[in-house]
Amino acid sequence: MSQFSPVEIANWTAIYLATALCCGIAMTLSISVTAHGLWKDRAWSELGSFRGAALFLPKAWWRWQKLYILSTPVTLGIIGWFAATMHWN
C-alpha cells in the first residue's frame, strides 16, 4: 500500500477545503434565493388550507433543491480547475 507524500496530503486537504467553501457559498445563495422567491410569491398565503399547509414544505424544499443542484457544474468546474493548477510531485 503506497503512502501519500506531504505535498499530496496538502493538495488533497486544500481540494476538500475548497469544495466545502464552494458548497457553503452555493448553499447560502440557494437558500437566500429560495427565501426571496417564497417572499415574492407570498407562498405563506396558501397556509390557510390543510392541503396548502401540507404542501408548503415540500414545495419550498423542491425549490431549494433545484437551485442547489444547478450549482453543481459550477462547483465541479472551479474545483477541477483548482486541482489542475496544483503541483503533484
Contacts in CASP RR format, 6 or more apart in sequence:
PFRMAT RR
TARGET T0000
AUTHOR 0000-0000-0000
METHOD contacts of the structure
MODEL  1
MSQFSPVEIANWTAIYLATALCCGIAMTLSISVTAHGLWKDRAWSELGSF
RGAALFLPKAWWRWQKLYILSTPVTLGIIGWFAATMHWN
4 12 0 8 1.000
5 89 0 8 1.000
7 87 0 8 1.000
7 88 0 8 1.000
7 89 0 8 1.000
8 88 0 8 1.000
11 83 0 8 1.000
11 86 0 8 1.000
11 88 0 8 1.000
14 82 0 8 1.000
14 86 0 8 1.000
15 79 0 8 1.000
15 82 0 8 1.000
15 83 0 8 1.000
15 86 0 8 1.000
18 78 0 8 1.000
18 79 0 8 1.000
18 82 0 8 1.000
19 75 0 8 1.000
19 79 0 8 1.000
22 74 0 8 1.000
22 75 0 8 1.000
22 78 0 8 1.000
22 79 0 8 1.000
23 75 0 8 1.000
26 68 0 8 1.000
26 71 0 8 1.000
26 74 0 8 1.000
26 75 0 8 1.000
27 68 0 8 1.000
29 67 0 8 1.000
29 71 0 8 1.000
30 64 0 8 1.000
30 67 0 8 1.000
30 68 0 8 1.000
30 71 0 8 1.000
31 64 0 8 1.000
33 67 0 8 1.000
34 60 0 8 1.000
34 63 0 8 1.000
34 64 0 8 1.000
34 67 0 8 1.000
37 43 0 8 1.000
37 63 0 8 1.000
38 44 0 8 1.000
38 60 0 8 1.000
38 63 0 8 1.000
43 56 0 8 1.000
43 59 0 8 1.000
43 60 0 8 1.000
44 56 0 8 1.000
46 52 0 8 1.000
46 53 0 8 1.000
46 55 0 8 1.000
46 56 0 8 1.000
47 53 0 8 1.000
47 56 0 8 1.000
END
